[in-house]
């Protein structure tokens, strides 16, 4: 297997589209889940996820030593 190439330009809209495509948009996902879905590195996914938390679009929580999950809150 060769080395992966550089990450494509992943946007916060790309990340939100992953959550929107879920049967339950509130399902928690990891940065690895997002990275796999968007074919990017986990650090790139983590950066976009963190930006979405700052914008109030996603919530996050630490679930272990260095592990986090992100989810889209239910808006009523």
N, C-alpha and C positions, 0 to 999 in steps of 0.2 A: 504494500500500500504506500502511496506517495504522501507527501505532506499536503495538508489542505491549503488551498489558496487563501488570499486575503478575504475577509468578510465582505459580503456585498453590503450595500448601503441599507441597513435595517432602520426603519423609522418607528416612532411610537405608534403610528397608525397601523403598521404591520403587526405590532404586538397586540394592539387592541382587536385587530381582526381575528387573531387566534382565539382570544376569549369570546368574541362574538360568535365564532363558529361552533363553540361547545354547546352540547345539549343543555347544560347548566352553566351559564356564564359566570356564576359565582364559585365554580369549582376551583380550588387552589392549584396552582401550577408552580413548578420550580423554574429556575433560569435554564436548567438543562432541558426541560420540556419545551420551553420557548425556542431555545437554540436549535434543538432537533427539528422542530416544526419549520423554522425559518432558515435553516441551513446556515447558521452563524455560530460564533464561539459563545460559550456561556458568559464570559466577561462582557461581550457586546450585548447579549440579552439582558444581563444584570443591569447594565448602564441604562438601557431603555426602560426597563421595569422601574428602576429607581426614579427616573424622570417622570414617569406616570404617577408614582406615589406623590411626588412633589406637586404635581398638577391636580391632585385629588381624584384622579381617574381610577387608581387601584389602591388597595390596602395591602400591607405586608406584615409578616410576623416571623420571628425566628422560631424554628422547630427543632433545633438540635445544635450541636457544636458547629457553627459556621454555616448551617443550612437555613434557608428561608423559603417561604412560599408567598405567592402573590395571588390576589383574587380581585374580581370586580365587585364592588358593593352593589347591593340591590337599591335602586332608587325608586321611590314611590311618588 
